[in-house]
Amino acid sequence: MFKYNCLNPIANIGLDLFTEEYEKVDAFVDAEAVLVRSAAMHDLELSENLHAIARAGAGVNNIPLDKCAEKGIVVFNTPGANANGVKELVIAGMLLASRDVIGGINWVKEEKDNQDIAKLAEKVKSNFGGTEIQGKKLGVIGLGAIGVLVANAATHLGMEVYGYDPYVSVDAAWNLSRGIKHSKNAEEIYKECDFITIHVPLMDATKKMINEEAIAMMKKDVVILNFARDLLVDEEALVKALAEGRAKKYVVDFPNPTTAGKEGVIVIPHLGASTEESEDNCAVMAVKQIKDFLENGNIKNSVNYPACDMGVCENEGRVCINHKNIPNMIGQYTSKLAQFNINISDMINKSKGDFAYTILDTGSPITEEVAKELASIDGVLKVRVIK
């Protein structure tokens, strides 16, 4: 029986995938697997029972990744599951920045009791006019699951699209529309584009990548869209640029005191993935990844351990080992198993930074005694017997 805990509400369409072999527990400390959305986990005590954390979404800033890796806890996310929801809001953000729809709607609310509202609207509507996005240049920085969808959708709206991502995957490249211009650097996008949208992960190299220097390269009427993470933009510098007329609009999905209520800023209350479909997709993907990991030891879409897939075990035994990425680990495993006259019939070993993961299929079942011997090897963080 596998025990799991939900730190946030998770869509039932995902939880319903758990079979009778799974039990939902209320206590975090009792869980072998945890599903989470936005709950902060940095201050939580991670028990020895915990094997996996699945984030129903893409961002993992709320999870202590290094601490989890050190304890042999695999952290999953669900890249692409909410991509369409975010894509649609990015397109909406471009339209809201181009046409003063919000101002017009607010005017109607203010004049709701005016019997001549229809006649008056014809006189004031020019105050809320704007421009069309067709024919404008859109720069997409980051061509992952969301960036690709945004870029392709924009081409269908008649925009001239520039894409930049030095680490674009083969799958993403195949999915990109043929008409998208591939920029060799972000500077080309800064200088050429009327709209700029960023879809990159937040890390040291990308923090405040849209800064005062970048803004200085941009067109005076540029619109910047940020549906990835607020810290990707130096928002104080951008608010200043908006106030000085050096930028037109900033559309952001992350409210904070720096941007809320500021002139030229359209702040959305983190609605990018807040659709029924996105939440369902994330829940389903997260649960499937947890099940495959607990039942078979396979890892897909982990942010702190490498991808490893050995399918369903058809041998007598399978053991999974989280360990440091240091020399001679495999040799020590084979030596330990040989002491118990256990033959390795198949195996996979992958590394990711300072950590590695090994799956060993054996001709004999892995006993508790064998597992303890493997766990005693220096550098081993966790041993889990599948069968």
N, C-alpha and C positions, 0 to 999 in steps of 0.2 A: 504494500500500500504506500503510495506516494502522497506526501502532504504538501499542500500549497496554500499561500496566503496572498490576499489582494490588499495592497496599501491604498489603492484608489478604486473607485467603481470601474469595473471592466465589463464591456458589453457581453451580454449573455450568449450571443451567437458564438463568441469565442469560448467562454466557460463551458458551454454545452458540449464541446468537443472532448472534455475530460470524461473518461470512462469510470466504471465502478472501481477501478484500481486507484483512483485519486480521491483524496479527502480534503475538503476545504477547512482550514483551521483559522481560528480568530487570532491566535497569538503568533506574532512574527517570529519569535524565538523557536517555535516548534516546526517551522516550515523548512522543507527541503528546496522549494522553489518559491519565488516571490514574483508577482506581477505588479507593476507600478506604472503610473503615468507621471504626475508632477510632484508627488510627495518627496520631501527632502530626506535623503538617507545618510547624509554625511555624519550625523551624530548618533546613528543607530549602532548598537552592538551587534556585530555579525557572528552568529553562532557557528559552531563546528558542523551543525547539521545542514547548513545552507550550502547548496551546490550551484544554484543558478538564480539569476535575476533577469527578468524579461521586461524591458521598457516598451510599453505600447505606444510607440512614437519613435522619432528619430533622435532627438536631443537627449544626451545622457549627463548633462551638467549637474543633475540632482543626485547622482550616484558616485560614490567614491571608487573610481575605477582601479586605481593603483592598490588601494587597500584590499579590494576584492580579489585582484590578481594574486596578491601575496598570500591570500588565504585559499587560493584554488577555487574561487567562485567565478563562474563564467557569466559575463554580462552580455545579454542580447539586446538588440534594438530591432525596429521594424522599418528599415529604409524603403521608401516607395509606397508604403501602405496608405499614407495620407497625402500622397503627392498630388492627386487630382484636386482634392479640396483646397490645398494651398495654391495650386495653379490658378484655379478659378478666382480666388480672392486677389491674387496678384493682378489679374486682368481687370477685376473690379477696381482695384487701387489705381491703375493707370487711367481708367475712365473717370474716376472721382477727382483725380488730379488735373485732368484735362478740361472737364466741364464742371462748373460750380453747382453740381446737383444738390450737395448738402446745403449750400447757401440758399438755393431756390426753395428747397423743402422747408427750411426754417422760416423763410419769408411767408410761405403759405400758412404755416402754423400761427405766425404772429397776426396775420390778416384774416384768420378764420371766421371772424364775426362781421367782416366787411361785406355788405350786400353787393358792392361793386367790384368784388375781388377779381372776377373774370376780366373786366375792362381794365382794371388797374394792372393786372398781370401783363397785358400786352405792352403797357408803358414801361414797366420795370424789368422785363425779362432780359433785356440787353445787359443788365448789371450782373447777370449770372451766366453770360455767354462764355465760350471757351474755344478750344481747338479740337480737331479730330485726331485720332491716333493713326489712321491710315496714312501711309507715306512717311511716317516718322521713323527715326532710327532707335532701336532698342538694343541695349547692351546687356547680355546675360553673363554674369560672372559666376562660374560654377555650373558645370553641366552634369550634375547628378540626376537622380530621378525627377526632382521638381524642376530643375533648370531646363532639362530637355523638354518637358511638357510645356513650360512657359514659352520657350523659344519656338517650338513647333506651332503652338496656338497663335502666337503673334504673327507668324508668317501668313496664316490663314486670315488674319485681320488686315492684311495688306501692309504690314510693317516691314522695314528693312532691318534684319536681325544680325547682330554681331554676337558671337559666342567666344568666351575665353575660359579655358580650364587646362592647365598644363598636365593634369593627372586624369584626363577624361578616360573612362573605361572603354573597352571594346564594345560592350553592350550599348553604352550610351552613344557612342559614335555611330553605331549601326542605326540607332533610333532617331538620330537627328535628321531633320529635313535637309534635303540637298541644297536648298537655297540659302542656308545660313552661312554667313561669312565667318571664317575661323580667325580670330585675332591671336597674334603671337604674344601679346602682352596686354595688361589691363590699361596701360596708358592710352592705347588706341581707342578703347571704349570710352575712357574719360574725355578724350578730346572730340570724338565724333558723334556721340550718341545724345539723343534728346531725352531718353529714358534709360535709367541704369537700375537693374535689379540684381541683388546679390543672393547667392544660394550656396554658400560654402560653410563648412563646419567651423565652430569657434575654437581656435587654438592660438598659441602664442604668435604664430606666423600670420594669422588673419585678424587678430584683435586690432580694432580701430584702423582697418585697412583703408576705409574711406575716411581720410583725415584732411586737414587743412591743405596740405600739399596736393592731394588728389582733387579736392574741390576746386582748387585754383586752376586746374587744367580743364575743367568742365565748362560747357556752354552756360551763358547767363540764365537761360530759362530751363535748365536741366531739372528733371524730376527723378528723385532717388527713391527706390522702393526697397524696404528691408523687411522680409518675412522669414528671415533665418534666425538671427540673434541681434539684440540691440547693441551689444558690445563690438560688433563688427564695424560700427560707425562711431566716429568721434562726434557724438551728438551735440556737444557744446559748440564745436566748430561749425557744424552744419546749421544749428539754430542761428548762430551769428551771421552766417552767410545768407540765410533766408532774410533776416532782418535788414541786411545791407543790400538786398536785391541781387546778390550774386548767384542765387539759385531760386527756382520757382516753387517747388513743393518737395516735401519729405513725407512719404507714406510709410508708416511703421506699425507693426503688429504687436508691439511690446510697450505698454504704458509705463511711464516713469516720470518723476518730477521735472526732469530736464526737458521733456518734449510736450507733456500734457498741457493743452491750452495755448501753446505757442503759435504765433502767427506763421502761416505757411505750412504747418504740420498737420497732417491727418493721422490721428492716432486711433488704431483699432484695438479693442481689448483682447488680443491674443486669440483670434477666431480662425486662424489659418487652417487648423485641422479639426475645428469644432463642427463637424458635420456627422450625421448618423453613419454615413457610408465610411468615412475615414475612421471613426471610432470602431466600427465593426471590422474593417479590414485590419486595423492594428491589433485588435483583440484576437482575431483568428490567426494571424501570423505569429503573434507572441506565444499563444498556446501551442501551436504546432511545433514551434522551435523548442519549447520546454519539453514537450512530450518526446520528441525525437532524441533530445539530449538525455533525459532521464531513462528512457527505455532502451536506447541503442548507443548512447554515448556520443552521438554525432553533434558537431557544432556548425551552425550556419548563422551568419550575421552577428557574430560576436565582436564587441569593440575592444576587448582586452585579451582575447585568446584567438589563435588562428583557426581558420575554417578547416574542419576535418570530417570526412564522411566515409564510413565503412559499410553503410547500408545496415540491413538487419543481420544480426549475427546468426550464421548457420553452423558455426563450430560449437564445440562443447563448452568453451569458456571465452569470456571477453572481460578485459580489465582496462580501465581508462585512468591515465595518470597525468595530473597537472604538475608541472615541474619548472625549475629554472632553466633558461636556455644556456646551458653550460656543457662542456665536452664530456664524453664518455657515459652519458646517461643510458643510452640504449645498450651499451656493453654491460653495464651493471644490471639492467633488467634481465637480459638474457642469461647472465651468470646466476642470478637469484632463481630464475625459473628452472634452470638446468639442475640446480641443487635438489629440486623437487621432482625431477624427471618429467618436466612439463615442456612439451614441444610448441614452438610458436608457428602457427600455420599461416598467419597473415598479420600485417601490421601497417600503421601509418604514423608518421611523426612530422609535426609541423611546428614552426616557431613564429612568434610575433614579438619583436623587440626583446625584452628581457625574459619573456616567458615562452613556454612550449607545452605541447599537448601530444600525448601518445596513446594510441589505441592498439592493444595487442589481442589478437584472437588466438586461442590455444586449443590444443587437442584434448585437454583435460579441464574440468571445472576449476575455477580459482577459489581456493578455500580461504577462510579467515586468516589462517596462519600464513599463507602465501602473501596475502594482501598486507599483513603487518610487516613482513620482510621487505616488501617493495617500499612501503612507507618509511622504513628505517633508513633508506638511502639518502645521503646528504644531497639536498637540492630538490627533493620531492616535496610538493606542497599538499597534494591530496591524491588518494587512491580510491577509486570507486569500482566495485565489482558489478558488472552487468549480469554475468551468469558464470 
